[in-house]
Every structure is written in structure tokens, then in C-alpha cells.
Amino acid sequence: MPQNENPKLRNGLEALPFEHSGKKMILLRDRIGYAKEQLAFSPPAVSIIAKMDGGNSLRDIQAEFMRETGQLVHIEELSSLVQTLDEHLFLDTEKFREYAAGEIAAFLDSPVRKMRHAGQSYPREPEKLRSLLDSFFELENGGPGLPNPANSQRKKIVGLVAPHIDLNAGGACFAHAYKAAAESESPDTWIILGTGHDPVDNCFALTVKDFETPFGNIPCDSELCSELLRAANFDLRAGEYNHRIEHTIEFQAVFLAFMNRRARIVPILCSFGTEEWSSSKNFVDSFARKLRELTFDENRSVGILASVDLAHVGPRYGDIFQPDRATIAHNMNSDADLLRMLETCRADAFIDRINRDANSRKICGVAPLYVLAKVLEGRAKGVTLSHSHAVVDENGSFVTFAGMAFYEQSDI
């Protein structure tokens, strides 16, 4: 039997609704980044594609679609659809697996994590990027003003929260966080806890790579990475490939390269949800204790940075209602409750609140925020510097986010 007689969609795909010339369409794209192109389909075609689970033959799919809609789709049309999906690497086939293996090997062998979002989420040209980042600090754009060494109180900053939303949407919030770092006694090394938007093996994934930015590479603290690898009682690099296209650490690397070229980073993606929590708590807390040991080691200069967004609300994120101003206000108020818990580093209270409604507001950063609070618990206090939102589509879907700074208690 040909391998595509029972076609199977592979993992890592997502479908997004959109309108084109007044017609409802579905955009099929690859979250993981193997497929270079996105494909647009009508809703009936997506209904057919959704039946490609490896258990249904083309004849099965044809018959089921006929029962559901009364419409006949010819086998030749189904075969053509399967061929298109296969050519674009959307099916779980030997062709895809061979391609993926080559991509993974190339990424793991490289000492540098290449820029993936330059030219899309921010300019590739250094001067254009510098001008854009400068604009985020301007008061008229909602920024905090440029960092001023004369304002520096030299408080020791040990933690930072910054958004990972597109820079054009959340730039001013980034600026509030990074100004606080610039006007404080900042660490030499930032352990960046990036949000893993796809499942991460073992909840945490480290990559020992420098991060490329338009301003040059931000170096990885390989010594600290080696210590973490020795201390971890699990494979901390099992999910390393997730770093290849994930933007959450890349955006922080861009700001660090802009603000402090001497900074080094330890890039760690974090991912665990409410369903995993009961079985993962001891495992996660154990790793957080190691990060805490490094952060407060008197012989080191280390801070912890969580790259997170907060609520995701609206049709774009699976809600069946269209948000309005009251929806935004409600979510901003709910965020504020969480931010107060984080300011006092009450990690367990924070995760309990999230779990109470199974994260119905789709907080995109639960794992990094919990770990940051656990690392800093009893040793630091936070200040919320900026709390905002951005509407992301014509249906009113929106994302909320915040910038925070955490200082050692003795410096508060």
C-alpha cells in the first residue's frame, strides 16, 4: 500500500481562520518551522484534512465526507490534496522524517542560534532596529524615557519580566523593564526562561548557543550551562530543537544586545500546563532550587528573566465571543491580581489561581512565571512597571502583558 493511501497529518501544525474577499478561509501553518510556506483552504477542505489521522484511507475519507455533507469528492481530488500536503511537509511521511532529521542535526551542530524573526518582527538592519528600539522608550509612545545613569540608584536587580509579544505591539512594555535593569546593578548573566509554545521534553530545554542579533551575537554563559547540565537529573537538552524558531528568547536577546552588549545568557525554554502540574511539581521545584542556588551565589552575578505574555482572549485564541472594552478591563483586573502575587514571589498562590479555572484566560507564560517566583521566593520583591494590552485582529482578540523588576530584599 502506498504510504499516502492512509495519510496522516504530522504534529506541530495549527489552523487559523481568516477572511479573503469576504470568504471564510483557514490558514494551515507549521508552528515548528519545517514547512517554509503556509497553505490556505476552504472550511470543507479543512474538514477533509482533519480526517487524515493515519487510520482512514482515501476511500474512508471520501465516504465519511459524503455522509456528512452529501457532496462527492473524487478520489483524484483527494489524491491531489494529499500530494500538496506532502510536498509542503505537512504529512507524517518518510520524506518529512528524513527532512526533519537533517534540520535537527544542522541546528544542534551549530554553535550559534541564528535569528529567525529579523525582517518580520523587527528590522534586520542595525540602524533601523536601533531607531525602532529607541522609539519605544519615548514618553509620547508610552515608554519610560531613555535610561539615565544619573537616576541610577544601584539597587541590585535579580529578576525581570518582559513580554514576548511582537516588538511593535509591546515595545514600550519591553522598554520599561529594560530601563529598570539599566538603572540598577544588573547581573552579568541572565538566565532567560522563555515560554515554550510547543510541548518541551522534560518541561525545560537548554541550548548552549550564542544568540545572533542584528547588533552581533549575545554570548551564552557556557560555564553556567555546564553546571546546570551536570546538576540536572534529567536530559536538559532533550527538547533543544524547540529553540530553533521559538521567538521568546530571541526578542530578549535583541534587547540585551541593544542595552548591554557585555551581558551573557543561559537560554532555557519552559513548558508545563495545568494538566501536568500535579505530576510535575516536585520535578519543577527541584530544578528551580538549582536556579535559585545560582542566582544567589555570592561568587556569581546572575539574574533570572521571564519572557512571557499574559491573557490571550478572543476568536483568534478559540473563544466563541467577540471581546469588547469590558472584556479587556476584566482581564486587566484579573492580571493585576496575578501580578500582586508575583510581586511578593508567591509561586504556589500564583499557580493555584491559574489552576482554579484550568487557565481559561490562556496565560502564555505560566511555566516561566512560576519558576521565576519560586527562584526568588523570600529573597526578592517585585515592582510592576508596565501593564498593557494589544488588540491583534479585526475581531477584537487581544493579548495582555506586563513588565516587572525584582530587587533583592536588602535593597528594597
Disulfide bonds with the S-S distance in Angstrom:
none
